[in-house]
Structures are given as C-alpha cells and as structure tokens.
C-alpha cells in the first residue's frame, strides 16, 4: 500500500525510474560496453564532445562515456557493501545495551557518543589510512565511519520500543533477550532504518568518489567514478570534460537516494484553499471582534500642602 501510494507521486515515480536505469546500467554496463571502454584512440587524445565520443576522451583516447557506464557497477557495489557494514555494525552497537545489560551498555553508548562527536569525513580519512589504499580498505573505512550514526539511531529506536507492554510481557514470560530483539524489536524499527540507509547510500557513494579522487580508494587498473575524475584533474582548465563527465552521475546519485527516501508531500487542503470572503458583497462587511474598553489609571491625589484624610 505504501509503495503504491509512493508511486502515485511524481518525485517517487521519477526516483524509481532512475533507480531502475542505474541498476540496469550497473548490471549490463561491463557486459555491453566493457571492450569499448578500453579501446585506445591515439588520434583523439583529450578530445571534446563529438558525435563519435559523446563526452570526450581521456589522455589515452579512451571514450569517457563508455568508461562512466562501465564504472557504475563497481561504484554501486562498493556503496552497497559499505552501507551494509554500517547497518550491521550499527545494529550490533545499538542493541548492545539491551543484550549485554546496563553496565556494558553504558560503555558502548559512551563510545558511540564519542565517535559521533567527530566529523564523518575525518573518520573516513582516519580509517582509510589505517586499512590502507584500495577497494577493501575504502569499503571498511566508509562502513566503519558510518556505523556510529546508525548505532545512535538504533539505540534510540530500540529504547523507545523496549518500553512497550508486549516487550514487558515477553520478559515476564521468560523469552530470551535475543529472541525479543529478533521477534518483537527489529520488525518495529525496520522502516526508519531502511529510510535512513537509503538516504545514507548517496552520501556513501560520494565518500567513495572522494577517496578515489584523493588516491585512497580504487586503484588502477580498476576504476570508479572518483578514479575517472582523478585521471582528468590535470587538464581541467584546458579540457574540463574528463572530470565533469564522471562527476555528473556521482552528484545525481545522491539526489536519487534522497528523493526515494523522502517522498514529496503535497500541501494540505487547508493550505491550498483560499480564505473565505468576508461577505457576499451586498452589504457592509461583518463587524470584527469588539475591543475591550480602555480604562485610564486613577490619578493620584496631591497631598503637598494639605493632609490627606
């Protein structure tokens, strides 16, 4: 019902259509255009857009349009993998106070609060240096950096559900904490977690593009959107297409994730309907509310030369 209601809205329908297109390109891109993306054309080095090369070529004469399409699969897979790491680790940390007891739960909550205080970009760079450059290190870095925010959200949602009557009844009946979490808590917090993960997927994709652009992510001969932007950085002032072409899908991906997670809501009926007229036009307008009478404060008596009695 909710999915059908979302598809009736223009933004939700547009976001679903773009999602289907991106997933189709990610699956079919390397199969259909993998060979064309590696063809070297020495006669068109750093060429601009043309009928043969829609968004130009790189410094080796390879077609950037096909390379962007082929790089979609690796970019999407890395983003999904890092988002999965953040969700799983966030669930474990967020459910620790419920599963491990209050003492260990306070320690975990304190550690999560400390990590949330740091900027996410700083954590990404720190973990990227710890795990090293490459696809695996970048996935672990982005996933671990996003786990504290998911842990805070899970902890808040679980704490709200744990006070319900059916949770108290399950505890009195002797149901284990893990079974309560799996049967009663997780189904009730799944919807906000899915929405938050969908919104975070666009940011994760941008983080991967940033790491690859800085040289800490995907390394040659593999390439994603960030790696393609790094390859076209040297000639950005003379030929901006090798960098602006791969940047377009990276930036639009964040909008698609946000449009699916936060569907457009039309204004309410009270906001759309105009205010009723003051009268029918045949007579004077109706009188407004009566003003309260104005009372002036009493004047004090002067007792300068006489005695006030």
Buried (B, 14 or more C-beta within 10 A) or exposed (E): EEEEEBEEBEBBBBBBEBBEEBEEBBEEBBEEBEEBBBEEBEEBBBBEBEEEBBBBBBEBBBBBBBBBBBBBBBBBBBBBBBBEBBBEBBBBBBBBBBBEEEEEBEEBBEBBEEBEEEEBEEBBBBBBEEBEBBBEBBBBBBBBBBBBBBBBBBBEBBEEBBEEEEBEEBEEEEBEBEEBBEEBBBEBBEEEBEEBBBBBBBBBBBBBBBBBBEEBBBBEEEBBBBBBBBBBEEBEEEBBBBBBBBBEBBEEBBEBBBBBBBBEEEEEEEEEEEEEEEEEEEEEEEEEEEEEEEEEEEEEEEEEEEEEE
